[in-house]
């Protein structure tokens, strides 16, 4: 069964007001990583009330919707993550101004979540137009120290059946095709400390930690063609008061690369710098707080075909050539297992990972069209 492009466009345009209202509702629901329960429950309830027969929630707080799936059918995996980077547990502020909808996390990834919800309803209300076995997942823990927990759970449960994966994340002008791996660490320094005057000369934990920071920022980044490697000190804390020699200081540190060899080189440099630290009157403790894998060698032809289908869907709506990028997304996990995977988004906006994040309201309907064209490419006629 086929559907004309005109019919598809009219359906998306007819749902524009509902699409916008649904986004405002979902954007207000707090969802820090590991605390997505409220959003997950909202999504599950909405899908069940809109004709989706099978909607489950697993222990990782993933909302899972199998479509046309038998017990052993190979699967296309489509995902959009429910968590946002902000720690708020109270309702998030949502406001509209001059054609933009503002809310922390409204684009990353709430707008993509809503688009996928509407895609599923389209498929349910248009039986026969799409019959590829597909697993739709609204997953948890994509951001920061969520450490891709939701995707790891899905790959553990279904990975042997998944043949390719698409993560709806970010915006509509680019496609992430390579995984940026990362390793994240918490480093704590402890010293004797004491009174700033009477114990002057005792080792200061902040001083010792700052020496480590300086050495890390003097390290050489691996140079390799067509790759990018970075590092960052993300947070730092410590001390008690201005008149106290700090007994404790702590920082978080990460390094990233889209090349496995470069990532391993950064790990070796980190271990070496730590080993060279002056341990006299100070104790250094190091704890791993997150690890995201790089991609392995993917079947080139299959990966290229998936990228082409995604680019075709974007071109069909915006008549632009999407930029191919490296990035750290839910696609990291399937890519690390040798499964073709990409990431692209279904909106336009700005300010991601800030409290001033916004989406352009008039980009919602085109984004929904992109998602449906990607899914229905073989069944859409002009």
BELHU-V50639 format. One record per backbone hydrogen bond with DSSP energy under -0.5 kcal/mol. CO is the residue of the C=O (numbers start at 1). NH is the residue of the N-H. E is the energy in kcal/mol with one decimal. If there is no record, write none. Layout:
# BELHU-V50639
co->CO nh->NH e->E
co->CO nh->NH e->E
This chain:
# BELHU-V50639
co->3 nh->381 e->-2.2
co->4 nh->8 e->-2.2
co->5 nh->9 e->-2.7
co->6 nh->10 e->-2.5
co->7 nh->11 e->-2.1
co->8 nh->12 e->-2.2
co->9 nh->13 e->-2.6
co->10 nh->14 e->-2.4
co->11 nh->15 e->-1.2
co->13 nh->16 e->-1.2
co->15 nh->19 e->-3.1
co->16 nh->20 e->-2.3
co->17 nh->21 e->-2.3
co->18 nh->22 e->-2.7
co->19 nh->23 e->-2.0
co->20 nh->24 e->-2.1
co->21 nh->25 e->-2.0
co->22 nh->26 e->-2.5
co->23 nh->27 e->-2.8
co->24 nh->28 e->-0.9
co->25 nh->28 e->-0.5
co->26 nh->29 e->-1.3
co->28 nh->30 e->-0.5
co->28 nh->92 e->-2.3
co->31 nh->84 e->-2.5
co->32 nh->35 e->-2.6
co->36 nh->40 e->-2.9
co->37 nh->41 e->-2.7
co->38 nh->42 e->-2.1
co->39 nh->43 e->-2.7
co->40 nh->44 e->-2.6
co->41 nh->45 e->-2.5
co->42 nh->46 e->-2.4
co->43 nh->47 e->-2.5
co->44 nh->48 e->-2.3
co->45 nh->49 e->-2.0
co->46 nh->50 e->-0.7
co->47 nh->50 e->-1.0
co->47 nh->52 e->-2.1
co->48 nh->51 e->-1.0
co->51 nh->53 e->-0.6
co->53 nh->55 e->-0.6
co->56 nh->64 e->-3.0
co->58 nh->61 e->-1.9
co->62 nh->58 e->-1.9
co->62 nh->64 e->-0.6
co->63 nh->138 e->-2.7
co->64 nh->56 e->-2.2
co->65 nh->136 e->-2.7
co->67 nh->134 e->-2.5
co->70 nh->73 e->-0.5
co->75 nh->77 e->-0.5
co->75 nh->163 e->-2.6
co->75 nh->164 e->-1.0
co->76 nh->78 e->-0.5
co->76 nh->135 e->-3.0
co->77 nh->166 e->-3.0
co->78 nh->137 e->-2.7
co->79 nh->168 e->-3.5
co->80 nh->139 e->-1.0
co->84 nh->33 e->-0.6
co->95 nh->102 e->-3.6
co->97 nh->100 e->-1.2
co->99 nh->361 e->-2.4
co->100 nh->97 e->-2.6
co->100 nh->102 e->-0.6
co->101 nh->359 e->-1.8
co->102 nh->95 e->-2.2
co->103 nh->106 e->-2.2
co->105 nh->110 e->-1.7
co->106 nh->111 e->-1.5
co->107 nh->109 e->-0.9
co->107 nh->112 e->-0.7
co->109 nh->113 e->-2.1
co->110 nh->114 e->-2.4
co->111 nh->115 e->-1.9
co->112 nh->116 e->-2.0
co->113 nh->117 e->-2.1
co->114 nh->118 e->-2.2
co->115 nh->119 e->-2.1
co->116 nh->120 e->-2.1
co->117 nh->121 e->-1.8
co->118 nh->122 e->-2.3
co->119 nh->123 e->-2.3
co->120 nh->124 e->-2.2
co->121 nh->125 e->-2.3
co->122 nh->126 e->-0.7
co->123 nh->126 e->-0.5
co->126 nh->129 e->-1.8
co->133 nh->76 e->-1.9
co->134 nh->67 e->-2.7
co->134 nh->136 e->-0.7
co->135 nh->78 e->-2.6
co->136 nh->65 e->-3.2
co->137 nh->80 e->-1.7
co->137 nh->139 e->-0.9
co->138 nh->63 e->-2.4
co->139 nh->82 e->-3.2
co->139 nh->83 e->-0.6
co->140 nh->150 e->-1.0
co->141 nh->148 e->-1.4
co->141 nh->149 e->-0.8
co->143 nh->146 e->-3.0
co->144 nh->147 e->-1.5
co->146 nh->149 e->-1.5
co->148 nh->152 e->-2.5
co->149 nh->153 e->-2.0
co->150 nh->154 e->-2.0
co->151 nh->155 e->-2.7
co->152 nh->156 e->-2.0
co->153 nh->157 e->-2.0
co->154 nh->158 e->-3.1
co->155 nh->159 e->-1.7
co->158 nh->161 e->-2.6
co->158 nh->162 e->-0.9
co->161 nh->75 e->-3.0
co->163 nh->340 e->-0.6
co->164 nh->77 e->-2.4
co->165 nh->342 e->-1.7
co->166 nh->79 e->-2.4
co->166 nh->168 e->-0.6
co->167 nh->169 e->-1.0
co->167 nh->344 e->-1.9
co->170 nh->346 e->-0.6
co->171 nh->174 e->-0.6
co->171 nh->345 e->-2.5
co->173 nh->323 e->-2.1
co->175 nh->177 e->-0.6
co->175 nh->325 e->-2.6
co->176 nh->343 e->-1.6
co->178 nh->327 e->-2.4
co->179 nh->181 e->-0.8
co->179 nh->295 e->-0.6
co->181 nh->257 e->-2.2
co->182 nh->292 e->-2.8
co->183 nh->255 e->-1.6
co->184 nh->289 e->-2.5
co->184 nh->290 e->-1.0
co->185 nh->187 e->-0.5
co->185 nh->253 e->-2.5
co->186 nh->287 e->-2.5
co->187 nh->251 e->-2.1
co->188 nh->285 e->-2.8
co->189 nh->249 e->-1.7
co->190 nh->283 e->-2.4
co->194 nh->245 e->-3.5
co->195 nh->199 e->-1.6
co->197 nh->200 e->-1.2
co->199 nh->202 e->-2.2
co->203 nh->193 e->-1.0
co->203 nh->205 e->-0.5
co->204 nh->208 e->-2.4
co->205 nh->209 e->-2.4
co->206 nh->210 e->-2.6
co->207 nh->211 e->-1.8
co->208 nh->212 e->-1.4
co->209 nh->213 e->-2.3
co->210 nh->214 e->-2.3
co->211 nh->215 e->-2.0
co->212 nh->216 e->-2.4
co->213 nh->217 e->-2.0
co->215 nh->218 e->-0.9
co->216 nh->219 e->-1.0
co->222 nh->224 e->-0.6
co->224 nh->227 e->-1.4
co->228 nh->258 e->-1.2
co->230 nh->256 e->-2.5
co->232 nh->234 e->-0.7
co->232 nh->254 e->-2.2
co->235 nh->252 e->-2.0
co->237 nh->250 e->-3.2
co->241 nh->244 e->-1.5
co->243 nh->196 e->-2.1
co->244 nh->246 e->-0.6
co->245 nh->194 e->-1.2
co->246 nh->205 e->-2.6
co->247 nh->191 e->-2.6
co->248 nh->239 e->-2.1
co->249 nh->189 e->-2.9
co->250 nh->237 e->-2.8
co->251 nh->187 e->-2.7
co->252 nh->234 e->-2.0
co->252 nh->235 e->-0.7
co->253 nh->185 e->-3.2
co->254 nh->232 e->-2.4
co->255 nh->183 e->-1.9
co->256 nh->230 e->-2.2
co->257 nh->181 e->-2.5
co->259 nh->263 e->-2.1
co->260 nh->264 e->-2.3
co->261 nh->265 e->-1.9
co->262 nh->266 e->-2.2
co->263 nh->267 e->-1.8
co->264 nh->268 e->-2.1
co->265 nh->269 e->-2.2
co->266 nh->270 e->-2.3
co->267 nh->271 e->-2.2
co->268 nh->272 e->-2.2
co->269 nh->273 e->-2.7
co->270 nh->274 e->-2.3
co->271 nh->275 e->-2.2
co->272 nh->276 e->-1.4
co->274 nh->277 e->-1.3
co->277 nh->279 e->-0.7
co->279 nh->282 e->-1.8
co->281 nh->192 e->-0.5
co->283 nh->190 e->-2.3
co->285 nh->188 e->-2.7
co->287 nh->186 e->-2.7
co->290 nh->184 e->-3.1
co->292 nh->182 e->-2.2
co->296 nh->298 e->-0.6
co->299 nh->303 e->-2.5
co->300 nh->304 e->-2.6
co->301 nh->305 e->-2.1
co->302 nh->306 e->-1.9
co->303 nh->307 e->-2.4
co->304 nh->308 e->-2.3
co->305 nh->309 e->-2.1
co->306 nh->310 e->-2.0
co->307 nh->311 e->-2.6
co->308 nh->312 e->-2.5
co->309 nh->313 e->-1.7
co->310 nh->314 e->-1.9
co->311 nh->315 e->-2.8
co->312 nh->316 e->-2.1
co->313 nh->317 e->-0.7
co->314 nh->317 e->-0.9
co->314 nh->318 e->-2.9
co->315 nh->319 e->-1.7
co->320 nh->322 e->-0.8
co->323 nh->175 e->-2.9
co->323 nh->325 e->-0.5
co->325 nh->177 e->-2.7
co->325 nh->178 e->-1.3
co->327 nh->180 e->-2.4
co->327 nh->329 e->-0.7
co->329 nh->332 e->-2.0
co->330 nh->333 e->-1.0
co->330 nh->334 e->-0.6
co->331 nh->335 e->-2.4
co->332 nh->336 e->-2.1
co->333 nh->337 e->-0.8
co->334 nh->337 e->-1.0
co->334 nh->339 e->-2.7
co->335 nh->296 e->-2.2
co->335 nh->338 e->-1.4
co->338 nh->299 e->-0.6
co->340 nh->165 e->-1.8
co->342 nh->167 e->-2.5
co->343 nh->176 e->-3.1
co->344 nh->169 e->-1.4
co->347 nh->172 e->-1.6
co->348 nh->360 e->-3.2
co->350 nh->358 e->-2.5
co->351 nh->354 e->-1.6
co->354 nh->357 e->-1.3
co->357 nh->103 e->-1.9
co->358 nh->350 e->-2.0
co->359 nh->101 e->-2.3
co->359 nh->361 e->-0.6
co->360 nh->363 e->-2.2
co->361 nh->364 e->-1.6
co->363 nh->367 e->-1.9
co->364 nh->368 e->-2.1
co->365 nh->369 e->-2.1
co->366 nh->370 e->-2.1
co->367 nh->371 e->-2.0
co->368 nh->372 e->-2.2
co->369 nh->373 e->-2.8
co->370 nh->374 e->-2.5
co->371 nh->375 e->-2.0
co->372 nh->376 e->-2.8
co->373 nh->377 e->-0.8
co->374 nh->377 e->-0.5
co->376 nh->379 e->-2.9
co->376 nh->380 e->-0.7
co->377 nh->380 e->-1.0
co->379 nh->3 e->-2.8
co->379 nh->381 e->-0.5
co->381 nh->5 e->-3.2
